[in-house]
């Protein structure tokens, strides 16, 4: 069963989803391309200890501080998307990386000569647990903002909140 919860953030409403294993989704509700992607129509709004942990994380994050922990997550995508998600979780608070760097790391982990940055971009763009899995910390090769499901203005606001360097 999938459960949902709503959170009011300074950057707009957030919809959270969880199952009995962990958090499965986190989407801004306004101007979001993939709002609720993969969310079952049978999902019900109900409290969960996973939401309690996520709300503690979000409350800390939106004060401009590193929460210092990751709530329990349940990655339910393909092996490739989940591996990219795990790499995103390794990007420290306040720092950024590029699609190319993640592609290089995925290729290295798989024993490949190279990996397409576009393939990585597709996986990053389908991240169902935004913010906590920090896809907003991924920039273009020149350090500029590129795609974000919640909009580039929101991505810039999140990076400013973390005092992360980027080019607009």
C-alpha positions as CSV (number, residue, x, y, z in Angstrom):
1,X,0.0,0.0,0.0
2,X,1.2,3.5,-0.8
3,X,0.5,6.4,1.7
4,X,0.7,10.1,1.1
5,X,1.3,13.2,3.1
6,X,1.5,16.9,2.2
7,X,4.1,19.4,3.4
8,X,4.0,23.2,3.0
9,X,7.5,24.4,2.2
10,X,8.8,28.0,1.6
11,X,9.1,27.1,-2.1
12,X,5.6,25.6,-2.5
13,X,3.6,22.6,-1.6
14,X,5.2,19.1,-1.4
15,X,3.6,15.7,-1.9
16,X,5.3,12.8,-0.1
17,X,4.7,9.1,-0.7
18,X,5.8,6.1,1.2
19,X,5.2,2.4,1.4
20,X,5.9,0.0,4.2
21,X,9.7,0.1,3.5
22,X,10.4,3.8,3.2
23,X,9.8,7.0,1.3
24,X,9.0,6.4,-2.4
25,X,8.2,9.9,-3.6
26,X,8.7,13.6,-3.0
27,X,7.4,16.1,-5.5
28,X,6.7,19.9,-5.5
29,X,3.0,20.2,-6.3
30,X,3.2,23.3,-8.4
31,X,4.9,23.4,-11.9
32,X,6.1,19.9,-11.5
33,X,6.5,17.9,-14.7
34,X,6.4,14.5,-13.1
35,X,4.1,15.1,-10.1
36,X,3.2,11.8,-8.6
37,X,4.8,9.7,-11.3
38,X,4.3,6.1,-10.5
39,X,1.9,6.9,-7.6
40,X,-0.9,4.5,-7.5
41,X,-4.5,5.9,-7.7
42,X,-5.2,3.7,-4.6
43,X,-2.7,5.7,-2.5
44,X,-4.3,7.0,0.7
45,X,-3.3,10.0,2.9
46,X,-2.2,8.6,6.2
47,X,0.5,9.2,8.9
48,X,3.7,7.2,8.7
49,X,6.9,7.2,10.6
50,X,8.6,7.7,7.3
51,X,6.8,10.9,6.9
52,X,7.8,12.0,10.4
53,X,11.5,11.5,9.4
54,X,11.0,13.3,6.1
55,X,9.3,16.2,7.7
56,X,12.2,16.5,10.3
57,X,14.6,16.5,7.3
58,X,12.6,19.1,5.4
59,X,12.1,21.3,8.4
60,X,15.9,21.4,9.0
61,X,16.7,21.7,5.3
62,X,14.5,24.8,4.8
63,X,16.3,26.6,7.7
64,X,19.4,26.5,5.5
65,X,21.1,23.7,7.4
66,X,22.3,20.3,6.4
67,X,19.9,17.8,8.0
68,X,22.8,15.4,8.6
69,X,20.7,12.3,7.9
70,X,18.7,10.6,5.2
71,X,15.2,9.4,6.0
72,X,14.5,5.8,5.1
73,X,14.1,5.5,1.3
74,X,12.7,2.8,-0.9
75,X,14.0,3.2,-4.5
76,X,11.6,1.4,-6.8
77,X,13.0,2.3,-10.2
78,X,15.2,0.4,-12.6
79,X,18.7,-0.8,-11.5
80,X,20.2,2.1,-13.5
81,X,18.0,4.8,-12.1
82,X,18.5,3.5,-8.6
83,X,22.3,3.5,-9.1
84,X,22.2,7.1,-10.3
85,X,20.0,7.9,-7.3
86,X,22.5,6.4,-5.0
87,X,25.2,8.5,-6.6
88,X,23.1,11.6,-6.2
89,X,22.9,10.9,-2.4
90,X,26.7,11.1,-2.3
91,X,26.7,14.7,-3.4
92,X,27.4,16.7,-0.2
93,X,25.1,19.5,1.0
94,X,26.2,22.8,-0.6
95,X,28.2,21.2,-3.4
96,X,27.3,20.4,-7.0
97,X,28.4,18.0,-9.7
98,X,27.8,17.6,-13.4
99,X,25.9,15.1,-15.5
100,X,29.2,14.2,-17.1
101,X,30.9,13.4,-13.8
102,X,28.0,11.2,-12.8
103,X,28.2,9.4,-16.2
104,X,31.9,8.9,-15.7
105,X,31.3,7.4,-12.2
106,X,28.5,5.1,-13.5
107,X,30.8,3.9,-16.4
108,X,33.6,3.2,-13.9
109,X,31.3,1.3,-11.6
110,X,30.0,-0.8,-14.5
111,X,33.5,-1.4,-16.0
112,X,32.6,0.6,-19.1
113,X,34.8,2.9,-21.2
114,X,32.1,5.6,-21.1
115,X,28.5,6.3,-20.3
116,X,26.1,8.8,-22.0
117,X,25.5,12.0,-20.0
118,X,22.1,12.0,-21.6
119,X,21.3,8.6,-20.2
120,X,22.3,9.9,-16.8
121,X,20.3,13.1,-17.4
122,X,17.2,10.9,-18.1
123,X,17.7,9.0,-14.8
124,X,18.3,12.2,-12.9
125,X,15.2,13.8,-14.4
126,X,13.1,10.8,-13.3
127,X,14.2,11.0,-9.7
128,X,11.0,10.4,-7.7
129,X,12.4,11.6,-4.4
130,X,13.5,15.1,-5.2
131,X,15.3,17.2,-2.6
132,X,16.3,14.3,-0.4
133,X,17.9,12.6,-3.4
134,X,19.5,15.9,-4.5
135,X,19.0,16.1,-8.2
136,X,19.0,19.9,-7.9
137,X,22.8,19.7,-7.2
138,X,23.5,18.4,-10.8
139,X,24.6,21.1,-13.2
140,X,25.6,21.3,-16.9
141,X,29.2,20.8,-17.8
142,X,29.8,24.6,-17.7
143,X,28.3,24.9,-14.2
144,X,25.0,26.3,-15.5
145,X,21.6,25.3,-14.3
146,X,20.0,22.8,-16.5
147,X,16.6,20.9,-16.3
148,X,14.8,20.5,-13.0
149,X,11.3,19.0,-12.7
150,X,10.2,21.7,-10.3
151,X,11.6,24.5,-12.6
152,X,14.9,26.3,-12.9
153,X,13.8,29.1,-10.5
154,X,13.2,26.6,-7.8
155,X,16.5,24.8,-8.5
156,X,18.3,28.1,-8.2
157,X,16.5,28.8,-4.9
158,X,17.5,25.4,-3.5
159,X,21.1,25.9,-4.5
160,X,21.1,29.4,-3.0
161,X,19.7,28.0,0.2
162,X,22.7,25.7,0.4
163,X,25.1,28.4,-0.6
164,X,26.2,26.2,-3.5
165,X,28.1,27.7,-6.5
166,X,26.4,27.7,-9.9
167,X,26.1,29.8,-13.0
168,X,22.7,31.1,-14.1
